[in-house]
Amino acid sequence: MLLSRRPQEMFSTTLFDNFLNDDWVKSFYKRVVATPSINVIETANEYDMEMAVPGLTKEDLNVQIDENCLNISMEKKNETEEKCEKKNYLRREFSMQQFFRSFELPENVDKEKITAKVEHGILKIVLPKMSHAEHKQKPKEITVG
């Protein structure tokens, strides 16, 4: 009995690379895990953020401030169920979409006055700026004991 060696090229990653690089796989992956882009507009008094979130409601979105970061996340679950009495089968499909974005806030943002709302498929977040007097913190005096 002769033992033969298989060439390594036969099991190389090129087959998998070709499969994963197909356009249909890329488009499917992008649809499932796409993270929306965001527009940031600076005016004299505020920063305005806009994110396209078509089909989402305010209940699907979560906007939080954690220390000096603005965190935006979304989680939406869809579930459908079809029954056919004649053929005695049941089909149940579900999907889940989610994303998470985090942004470090500039020092001059008044964190107490940040607002967010969803209108016509656009999440709008307004980050008001503090005035120069508010922004400059007074030196803290420490008593020596």
URMOVEN-V549122 format. One record per run of one state. SS is the DSSP state (h for helix, s for strand, l for the rest). FROM is the first residue (numbers start at 1). TO is the last residue. If there is no record, write none. Layout:
# URMOVEN-V549122
((SS & FROM & TO) (SS & FROM & TO))
This chain:
# URMOVEN-V549122
((l & 1 & 7) (h & 8 & 11) (l & 12 & 13) (h & 14 & 20) (l & 21 & 22) (h & 23 & 33) (l & 34 & 37) (s & 38 & 42) (l & 43 & 45) (s & 46 & 52) (l & 53 & 60) (s & 61 & 66) (l & 67 & 68) (s & 69 & 84) (l & 85 & 88) (s & 89 & 104) (l & 105 & 108) (s & 109 & 109) (l & 110 & 110) (h & 111 & 113) (l & 114 & 114) (s & 115 & 119) (l & 120 & 121) (s & 122 & 129) (l & 130 & 131) (h & 132 & 135) (l & 136 & 145))
